[in-house]
Amino acid sequence: MFKSTILKHITKHRMQKTKELIKKKEYKISEISYMVDYKNPQHFTVAFKKFYGVLPSSVI
C-alpha cells in the first residue's frame, strides 16, 4: 500500500534530518548521530554511507 516499510520510512527521515544538521556545521558528526537516535556513531556512519553512498564527513 505505501511501497515502503516503517523502518525504511524512519531511516529516510533520520537521514534527511542528519543531512540538514551536517550542512549547518554546528555539531560534530558524532553529536549528530546521537541527535538522530543512533546509539553508536560507527553504526550511524555505516547507515549514512549505505543511504547516500558517501561518508557523512564528505557532506561538510
Secondary structure, DSSP 8 states (H G I E B T S, - for coil): --SS-HHHHHHHHHHHHHHHHHHHT-S-HHHHHHHTT-S-HHHHHHHHHHHHSS-GGGT-
